[in-house]
Amino acid sequence: MYALSQEVLRTDVSGMPLEWIDYRDAVRLHFMGQVAYSLGQTLFRLRGGTNARTGQRTVFEVNAIVATVGHSHNPGHLHHGYVPPLNNETLFRRDGHLCLYCGQKFPSSQLSRDHVTPLSRGGRDAWNNVVTACRRCNNLKAWRTPEQAKLQLIAIPFTPSYAEYIYLKGRRVLADQMEYLLAHFPRSSPLHKRLSKVSGLQDVQDRAQRRAHD
């Protein structure tokens, strides 16, 4: 079993990822009859009230992924060309907490958002024009383009799809949740290669966490 802080992946009935919810929301959806089916490992076994007829206490299980009926609330379905909101937390996760100029990994506190084409030169504050940069490289580049600063990007910035954005928002994505989300990423997604490398390690970490809470 996992700590109650572990998030549950919610999808619509067709299986499209929607959002992350906590165990309370998952239980509420079950009791409202809005869960069509569940997938993945059991995260929690929650004890409820006592059954008046049998005298036995109710035990409720919450899985890693729950598919729900009703309105999907998925803006990726409603608007063609949907672009997720841009913020530093998801940007740094998109780039794997790597500075895309020097290639070194840093904690969030030592990273910044760099505009490849500077705002002063007509660049936009948009996914395709921003990369994660360490403070040193960002200061070195300053108001110039990478070419002018003699810096080279190690990866091309991209706009995440809705499923990719759901992954980037997850606080701790379990191996089965990651595998599920990967299946909904575009085939050309740069995240495929990076996440396939960590999925095996994530599975080992998941098993260790389950043992710690059993």
Backbone bond lengths (Angstrom), bond angles and torsions (degrees), N, CA, C in turn:
res aa  C-N    CA-C-N  psi(-1)  N-CA   C-N-CA  omega(-1)  CA-C   N-CA-C  phi
1 M - - - 1.449 - - 1.532 110.68 -
2 Y 1.308 115.26 157.71 1.461 121.51 -176.27 1.528 111.53 -110.28
3 A 1.330 115.34 164.09 1.459 120.35 173.32 1.524 108.80 -63.62
4 L 1.338 116.83 148.69 1.462 121.04 -176.76 1.521 112.87 -66.25
5 S 1.315 117.65 -10.01 1.470 120.74 176.49 1.528 112.31 -78.20
6 Q 1.354 117.64 -11.75 1.458 120.85 -179.47 1.525 110.06 -64.34
7 E 1.335 117.26 132.52 1.458 121.90 -178.01 1.521 112.13 -85.28
8 V 1.327 115.15 150.96 1.464 124.10 177.48 1.522 107.89 -106.25
9 L 1.330 116.65 136.65 1.465 120.97 177.91 1.528 109.00 -86.95
10 R 1.319 115.75 122.49 1.463 121.23 177.38 1.519 109.99 -101.42
11 T 1.342 116.20 136.04 1.467 121.98 176.96 1.529 108.97 -125.95
12 D 1.336 115.80 169.43 1.458 117.61 171.45 1.522 108.19 -84.82
13 V 1.322 116.34 179.25 1.462 119.72 -173.15 1.527 112.11 -66.89
14 S 1.338 117.18 -22.50 1.462 120.44 177.79 1.532 111.81 -83.08
15 G 1.330 116.30 -7.87 1.459 120.28 177.71 1.510 115.48 100.83
16 M 1.349 117.76 2.06 1.461 119.80 -179.78 1.533 109.77 -76.01
17 P 1.329 117.93 130.93 1.473 120.76 179.96 1.528 111.43 -60.80
18 L 1.348 115.79 140.63 1.460 121.39 -178.88 1.520 113.35 -117.65
19 E 1.333 116.61 -53.57 1.454 120.16 -172.82 1.527 110.24 -170.32
20 W 1.355 114.36 172.68 1.458 121.96 172.03 1.524 108.28 -99.48
21 I 1.336 116.48 136.38 1.465 121.40 177.39 1.519 108.57 -130.12
22 D 1.340 116.67 161.99 1.459 119.43 176.96 1.522 109.92 -94.02
23 Y 1.324 116.59 177.97 1.463 120.10 -174.31 1.527 111.48 -64.97
24 R 1.345 117.40 -30.42 1.462 119.76 179.31 1.524 111.53 -65.90
25 D 1.336 116.02 -42.12 1.468 119.74 177.32 1.524 111.02 -65.27
26 A 1.344 116.45 -38.79 1.463 120.14 179.83 1.523 110.69 -63.20
27 V 1.335 117.41 -43.92 1.467 121.57 178.20 1.520 110.45 -63.31
28 R 1.327 116.43 -43.55 1.468 120.34 179.54 1.526 111.27 -59.83
29 L 1.351 116.83 -43.62 1.465 120.55 179.07 1.517 111.46 -62.54
30 H 1.343 116.64 -38.46 1.468 120.30 177.67 1.525 110.80 -63.07
31 F 1.326 116.85 -48.49 1.464 120.39 -176.74 1.524 111.97 -68.90
32 M 1.332 118.09 -23.84 1.462 121.11 177.24 1.527 111.67 -85.62
33 G 1.323 116.32 -0.88 1.458 120.51 178.64 1.511 113.99 73.25
34 Q 1.329 117.01 24.22 1.461 120.44 -176.67 1.527 113.05 -98.64
35 V 1.317 118.18 -0.99 1.463 120.95 178.37 1.528 109.19 -92.74
36 A 1.335 116.04 116.85 1.466 121.02 -179.56 1.524 110.53 -79.65
37 Y 1.324 116.99 -40.95 1.467 122.11 178.36 1.523 108.94 -164.97
38 S 1.328 114.90 163.15 1.467 121.47 179.42 1.518 109.32 -123.41
39 L 1.337 115.68 151.49 1.458 122.40 179.71 1.520 109.58 -134.40
40 G 1.326 115.19 165.06 1.456 119.69 174.91 1.511 113.09 80.58
41 Q 1.311 114.16 -176.80 1.455 121.47 -176.18 1.523 111.57 -71.35
42 T 1.325 115.05 159.59 1.455 120.91 174.42 1.524 108.71 -77.74
43 L 1.336 115.94 123.72 1.460 120.62 -179.58 1.523 112.24 -90.47
44 F 1.350 115.82 -42.15 1.455 120.84 -175.45 1.521 110.68 -137.73
45 R 1.325 115.80 147.65 1.463 122.83 166.72 1.517 106.23 -119.52
46 L 1.315 115.46 107.88 1.456 121.80 -174.21 1.522 110.06 -104.36
47 R 1.317 116.43 135.34 1.462 121.59 -179.68 1.525 109.99 -94.33
48 G 1.342 114.38 130.03 1.452 120.18 179.05 1.511 112.19 -106.34
49 G 1.339 115.14 -148.48 1.468 120.15 -179.08 1.519 112.48 -79.71
50 T 1.317 115.92 177.61 1.466 122.41 -179.19 1.518 110.13 -91.99
51 N 1.328 116.76 132.27 1.459 122.78 178.11 1.522 109.39 -68.82
52 A 1.343 116.41 124.81 1.467 120.92 -175.95 1.524 112.19 -64.50
53 R 1.326 117.99 -31.21 1.468 120.95 -177.22 1.516 112.48 -82.36
54 T 1.345 115.92 -45.26 1.468 119.62 -174.90 1.521 112.90 -93.33
55 G 1.322 116.25 -21.08 1.456 119.15 -177.12 1.516 113.43 77.25
56 Q 1.334 115.93 5.23 1.457 120.15 -179.15 1.534 110.20 -97.77
57 R 1.333 114.22 148.40 1.454 120.11 -179.61 1.529 110.39 -80.92
58 T 1.322 116.55 136.73 1.458 121.55 -179.25 1.529 110.58 -72.40
59 V 1.338 115.78 134.74 1.456 121.78 174.80 1.522 107.53 -116.86
60 F 1.327 116.10 125.47 1.462 121.48 -175.05 1.519 109.09 -116.30
61 E 1.347 116.31 129.71 1.467 121.29 -179.67 1.529 110.51 -104.79
62 V 1.333 115.45 139.04 1.469 122.13 176.88 1.517 108.11 -118.60
63 N 1.330 116.20 125.19 1.462 121.54 -179.26 1.522 111.90 -92.67
64 A 1.337 115.40 169.92 1.470 121.54 -176.63 1.523 112.47 -67.72
65 I 1.349 116.65 -27.53 1.465 121.72 -176.69 1.525 108.43 -134.88
66 V 1.330 117.11 129.71 1.463 120.91 176.47 1.518 109.23 -125.74
67 A 1.326 116.37 131.35 1.463 122.15 176.87 1.519 108.60 -99.46
68 T 1.328 116.50 131.25 1.457 120.65 -173.41 1.522 112.05 -120.13
69 V 1.331 115.00 152.97 1.466 121.83 178.42 1.519 108.29 -92.73
70 G 1.323 116.23 170.10 1.453 120.76 178.42 1.512 111.92 95.88
71 H 1.338 115.27 -169.41 1.466 121.77 -177.48 1.517 109.80 -62.57
72 S 1.318 116.81 133.28 1.462 120.82 -171.62 1.529 114.13 -77.84
73 H 1.322 118.24 -26.74 1.472 121.64 -175.30 1.524 111.44 56.26
74 N 1.314 116.48 29.58 1.470 120.49 179.26 1.518 108.54 -100.75
75 P 1.332 118.19 103.29 1.468 120.10 -178.99 1.516 112.41 -63.25
76 G 1.329 116.98 -20.58 1.457 120.33 176.71 1.516 112.05 -65.15
77 H 1.367 116.41 -26.33 1.457 121.08 176.51 1.530 111.43 -81.73
78 L 1.329 115.60 -35.31 1.460 120.25 -170.39 1.516 113.25 -80.14
79 H 1.317 116.69 -30.89 1.463 119.76 -173.97 1.531 110.33 -127.41
80 H 1.314 116.01 117.25 1.463 120.49 176.55 1.528 108.85 -65.30
81 G 1.317 115.65 132.79 1.452 119.32 -179.30 1.517 113.33 79.94
82 Y 1.328 117.20 22.56 1.464 121.19 179.34 1.528 110.55 -55.11
83 V 1.320 116.12 134.85 1.460 122.34 178.15 1.529 108.13 -118.17
84 P 1.340 118.35 121.40 1.468 120.61 -179.33 1.524 110.87 -64.55
85 P 1.326 117.27 153.43 1.468 119.83 176.27 1.522 110.57 -63.83
86 L 1.317 115.58 143.24 1.462 121.54 -177.47 1.519 110.25 -96.91
87 N 1.327 116.33 127.28 1.464 120.51 171.83 1.523 107.73 -146.61
88 N 1.320 115.93 162.28 1.462 120.26 -173.59 1.527 112.89 -63.91
89 E 1.324 117.03 -37.61 1.464 119.48 -177.52 1.520 111.84 -59.04
90 T 1.346 116.72 -48.83 1.460 119.68 -179.73 1.531 111.51 -74.63
91 L 1.320 117.26 -30.64 1.471 120.07 175.69 1.525 110.47 -62.41
92 F 1.329 117.21 -47.50 1.461 120.55 -179.29 1.531 110.95 -63.04
93 R 1.331 116.83 -36.62 1.465 119.76 177.61 1.532 111.12 -69.59
94 R 1.335 116.35 -38.46 1.479 119.28 177.01 1.522 110.68 -55.72
95 D 1.337 116.01 -41.41 1.465 121.10 -176.48 1.526 113.14 -92.58
96 G 1.340 116.41 9.60 1.458 119.82 175.96 1.520 114.18 67.04
97 H 1.341 116.11 25.35 1.472 121.71 -177.41 1.532 112.24 58.53
98 L 1.325 115.67 26.54 1.462 120.80 175.40 1.518 109.98 -99.98
99 C 1.306 116.86 142.16 1.456 120.58 167.90 1.530 105.83 -73.85
100 L 1.316 117.07 121.28 1.473 120.04 -176.17 1.523 113.01 -79.14
101 Y 1.320 116.69 9.38 1.461 120.72 172.93 1.533 111.03 -107.14
102 C 1.333 117.48 -52.79 1.473 118.97 -178.38 1.531 112.30 -94.65
103 G 1.342 117.77 -14.38 1.453 121.10 176.35 1.517 115.17 81.31
104 Q 1.320 118.16 3.99 1.456 120.59 -179.73 1.526 110.80 -89.06
105 K 1.355 114.96 152.84 1.457 121.24 -179.21 1.526 109.59 -94.89
106 F 1.355 115.74 139.52 1.456 121.02 -176.94 1.530 109.85 -138.56
107 P 1.332 117.65 155.16 1.470 120.03 169.55 1.527 109.57 -68.58
108 S 1.313 116.21 159.99 1.468 120.75 -176.65 1.517 112.41 -56.07
109 S 1.333 116.71 -35.04 1.463 120.40 -176.79 1.516 112.98 -64.57
110 Q 1.345 117.13 -17.98 1.463 120.55 -178.69 1.528 112.12 -108.39
111 L 1.331 116.34 13.06 1.461 121.06 -179.65 1.526 110.92 -112.82
112 S 1.321 115.04 161.44 1.461 120.93 179.03 1.523 109.21 -146.40
113 R 1.329 115.44 165.59 1.465 121.90 176.68 1.522 108.57 -92.88
114 D 1.334 115.77 122.34 1.463 119.85 178.16 1.518 110.06 -111.94
115 H 1.320 116.38 137.01 1.460 121.81 175.77 1.527 108.12 -92.19
116 V 1.333 115.93 116.16 1.465 120.99 -176.88 1.527 109.62 -55.76
117 T 1.330 116.35 -55.70 1.463 120.35 168.36 1.523 106.44 -93.56
118 P 1.310 118.46 112.65 1.469 121.21 -173.77 1.531 112.57 -55.43
119 L 1.331 115.48 148.84 1.458 120.88 178.20 1.530 110.85 -57.76
120 S 1.331 116.44 -34.47 1.469 120.56 -179.44 1.522 112.58 -68.21
121 R 1.355 115.92 -14.79 1.468 120.22 179.40 1.532 111.39 -109.72
122 G 1.315 116.34 18.23 1.454 120.54 176.27 1.510 114.61 94.53
123 G 1.330 117.46 3.72 1.458 120.22 177.77 1.517 111.54 -69.26
124 R 1.329 115.96 156.97 1.460 121.05 -177.23 1.528 110.24 -106.86
125 D 1.317 115.29 153.69 1.466 120.90 173.46 1.524 107.24 -86.93
126 A 1.331 115.09 74.84 1.463 121.87 -174.33 1.526 109.08 -138.28
127 W 1.344 115.42 158.02 1.464 121.40 -175.60 1.521 112.98 -50.21
128 N 1.329 116.97 -42.29 1.470 120.29 -174.98 1.524 113.33 -76.28
129 N 1.343 116.32 -4.04 1.468 118.90 -179.00 1.533 111.83 -124.25
130 V 1.324 117.43 11.35 1.466 119.50 179.50 1.526 110.19 -126.20
131 V 1.320 115.02 145.69 1.466 121.54 177.22 1.523 108.43 -139.11
132 T 1.321 114.16 160.70 1.457 121.12 173.84 1.526 108.85 -78.02
133 A 1.330 116.31 133.13 1.463 120.97 179.88 1.522 109.61 -140.02
134 C 1.306 115.92 141.70 1.464 118.92 172.58 1.527 107.46 -70.13
135 R 1.301 116.31 161.70 1.466 119.71 -175.64 1.533 111.61 -64.46
136 R 1.326 115.77 -34.32 1.467 119.26 -179.91 1.528 110.81 -63.16
137 C 1.359 115.55 -49.98 1.465 118.88 -178.76 1.525 111.74 -66.61
138 N 1.329 116.08 -36.56 1.460 119.22 179.55 1.532 110.38 -64.81
139 N 1.322 116.19 -41.62 1.468 119.35 178.02 1.526 111.39 -67.45
140 L 1.341 115.60 -36.36 1.463 119.99 179.34 1.530 110.89 -65.99
141 K 1.323 116.45 -40.63 1.462 120.81 -179.11 1.527 110.73 -72.50
142 A 1.349 115.28 -41.80 1.472 121.60 177.85 1.536 111.48 54.72
143 W 1.335 117.79 -128.64 1.467 122.44 -174.94 1.520 112.73 -89.27
144 R 1.326 116.94 5.66 1.461 120.47 -174.93 1.531 112.18 -93.40
145 T 1.329 115.51 167.52 1.456 121.06 170.63 1.528 107.88 -79.43
146 P 1.343 118.64 163.39 1.465 119.83 177.75 1.530 112.83 -56.45
147 E 1.326 116.92 -38.63 1.462 120.21 -179.36 1.524 110.99 -64.04
148 Q 1.306 116.03 -42.97 1.463 120.38 -179.57 1.532 111.60 -66.62
149 A 1.341 116.15 -33.12 1.463 120.33 -179.96 1.525 111.88 -87.81
150 K 1.364 116.23 1.05 1.462 121.84 -177.83 1.531 111.60 58.27
151 L 1.343 114.91 42.23 1.456 122.74 175.02 1.521 108.68 -115.63
152 Q 1.327 116.53 149.72 1.466 120.52 -179.78 1.521 110.15 -125.31
153 L 1.329 116.42 130.11 1.458 120.83 177.29 1.524 110.32 -70.71
154 I 1.332 116.79 137.30 1.474 120.22 178.09 1.524 111.25 -90.72
155 A 1.341 117.56 -8.16 1.469 122.13 177.49 1.519 108.43 -154.91
156 I 1.322 115.08 154.97 1.465 120.41 -178.85 1.529 109.07 -92.27
157 P 1.333 118.57 129.19 1.468 120.05 178.25 1.525 111.27 -64.82
158 F 1.336 116.25 148.09 1.468 120.23 -178.78 1.522 109.53 -145.34
159 T 1.330 114.65 158.60 1.461 121.70 177.05 1.523 109.16 -89.95
160 P 1.336 119.31 122.05 1.467 120.51 -179.66 1.524 111.79 -66.87
161 S 1.322 115.79 146.13 1.460 120.51 169.37 1.528 107.83 -73.40
162 Y 1.336 116.66 174.60 1.470 118.79 -179.15 1.526 110.71 -62.58
163 A 1.334 117.92 -43.09 1.472 121.03 179.91 1.528 110.62 -63.64
164 E 1.320 117.06 -39.78 1.464 120.51 177.42 1.526 110.30 -64.32
165 Y 1.330 115.85 -39.30 1.456 119.73 -179.75 1.531 110.74 -65.47
166 I 1.325 117.25 -38.79 1.470 120.68 176.07 1.524 109.62 -59.30
167 Y 1.327 116.61 -44.63 1.469 119.25 176.95 1.525 111.05 -59.37
168 L 1.314 117.25 -47.13 1.460 121.49 -176.34 1.525 111.98 -63.41
169 K 1.327 117.60 -26.07 1.459 121.40 179.49 1.524 112.83 -82.77
170 G 1.325 117.66 -15.89 1.456 120.46 -176.30 1.525 112.23 -67.49
171 R 1.331 116.95 133.76 1.464 120.46 179.88 1.523 111.32 -73.95
172 R 1.333 116.54 -42.88 1.465 120.83 176.03 1.520 107.74 -146.43
173 V 1.317 116.56 103.88 1.456 122.32 -175.21 1.530 108.78 -91.40
174 L 1.330 116.60 120.78 1.458 121.66 -179.52 1.523 110.44 -76.78
175 A 1.329 115.72 164.15 1.467 120.71 -174.03 1.529 111.83 -59.42
176 D 1.343 117.84 -43.80 1.469 119.15 -178.56 1.529 111.18 -70.98
177 Q 1.327 117.27 -34.06 1.465 120.11 175.20 1.524 110.82 -67.03
178 M 1.337 116.40 -39.97 1.456 120.53 179.09 1.531 110.93 -64.42
179 E 1.318 116.18 -43.18 1.471 120.12 178.91 1.524 110.68 -61.60
180 Y 1.333 115.74 -40.93 1.464 120.22 179.38 1.521 111.02 -63.72
181 L 1.334 116.81 -46.80 1.457 120.76 -179.26 1.521 111.79 -65.10
182 L 1.337 116.75 -39.74 1.465 120.32 179.37 1.525 111.53 -57.04
183 A 1.329 116.35 -35.52 1.465 120.41 -179.67 1.525 112.00 -66.24
184 H 1.334 117.12 -17.23 1.461 121.01 -179.51 1.526 112.80 -104.81
185 F 1.339 116.76 1.33 1.465 119.79 175.95 1.525 109.34 -76.45
186 P 1.320 118.69 151.08 1.469 120.29 171.84 1.529 109.84 -57.84
187 R 1.323 116.80 146.81 1.467 120.32 -178.99 1.521 112.07 -59.66
188 S 1.324 116.20 -29.51 1.462 120.58 -177.61 1.529 112.85 -86.31
189 S 1.329 117.44 2.76 1.458 120.17 -174.82 1.528 112.35 -61.60
190 P 1.330 118.46 128.76 1.469 121.41 175.95 1.524 112.63 -63.82
191 L 1.345 116.55 -17.54 1.456 119.41 -178.70 1.519 112.68 -71.55
192 H 1.340 117.77 -22.45 1.466 120.44 -178.80 1.527 111.71 -55.85
193 K 1.317 115.97 -50.62 1.461 120.52 -175.65 1.518 111.57 -64.48
194 R 1.340 116.08 -44.62 1.466 119.42 -177.14 1.515 111.55 -68.17
195 L 1.335 117.79 -42.72 1.449 120.11 -175.03 1.518 112.44 -76.11
196 S 1.334 117.45 -27.89 1.465 119.30 176.90 1.519 111.00 -64.24
197 K 1.335 116.46 -27.02 1.462 120.49 179.56 1.524 111.90 -74.38
198 V 1.335 116.01 -30.57 1.458 119.04 -175.67 1.524 113.09 -97.28
199 S 1.332 118.16 -10.08 1.465 119.76 -175.10 1.520 112.16 -63.55
200 G 1.328 116.75 -37.79 1.463 119.43 178.31 1.517 111.36 -65.39
201 L 1.332 116.45 -43.48 1.460 120.91 177.61 1.513 110.47 -64.02
202 Q 1.325 117.44 -39.04 1.452 121.12 -179.93 1.517 110.69 -63.03
203 D 1.338 117.17 -37.96 1.461 121.03 179.36 1.525 110.28 -62.47
204 V 1.319 117.11 -42.37 1.463 121.16 178.00 1.528 110.41 -62.88
205 Q 1.323 117.08 -43.36 1.456 121.58 179.19 1.522 111.24 -64.05
206 D 1.341 117.04 -38.58 1.467 120.78 178.64 1.514 110.91 -61.93
207 R 1.336 116.59 -44.29 1.471 120.04 -179.80 1.522 110.63 -63.49
208 A 1.321 116.38 -38.98 1.458 120.00 179.42 1.528 110.79 -65.00
209 Q 1.342 117.25 -39.87 1.453 120.06 179.57 1.515 111.30 -67.96
210 R 1.334 117.57 -37.62 1.467 120.05 178.20 1.512 110.39 -61.86
211 R 1.354 116.37 -43.40 1.472 119.93 179.60 1.530 110.40 -62.04
212 A 1.343 116.29 -37.91 1.465 120.49 -177.49 1.518 112.18 -66.09
213 H 1.348 117.84 -27.07 1.466 121.00 -176.73 1.527 112.25 -105.75
214 D 1.333 117.96 -2.02 1.477 119.55 177.49 1.532 110.42 -72.84
